[in-house]
Amino acid sequence: QVQLVESGGGLVQVGGSLRLSCQNSGRTGSTYTMAWFRQAPGEEREFVAAIIWTGSSTWYGDSVQGRFTISRDNAKNTVYLEMNSLKAEDTAVYYCAADGIWRGIDVLYSSKYRFWGQGTQVTVSS
């Protein structure tokens, strides 16, 4: 009932900005928490950011703290990831995830999310 589609990925230069979008085309009952994860070649999947339904609580991975901002527009069934001051190490496939998660600690773990998008490639080059 939840189908997530990411968009906005592409090639950007170091120091640049990019905004990713993830839209749920299905029902919203299992989208209390939406999140972004990323996976670089040869690396494990890494937590990037998460946000709850109201937007009043957000979480960020240490590597993106202060540079990335997650937000959501429930009227559009869409979550966004604004990425600023991009670094080469931000290069990865970025995945959108969603589920009815409301325990703060649980938002950090990919195994807690049932619904995932196909991913969008972000490449940061100099």
Secondary structure, DSSP 4 states (H G I P E B T S, - for coil): ---EEEE--EEEETT--EEEEEEE-S-STT-SEEEEEEE-TTS--EEEEEEETTSS-EEE-TTTTTTEEEEEEGGGTEEEEEE-S--GGG-EEEEEEEE---SGGGGG-GGG--EE---EEEEEE-
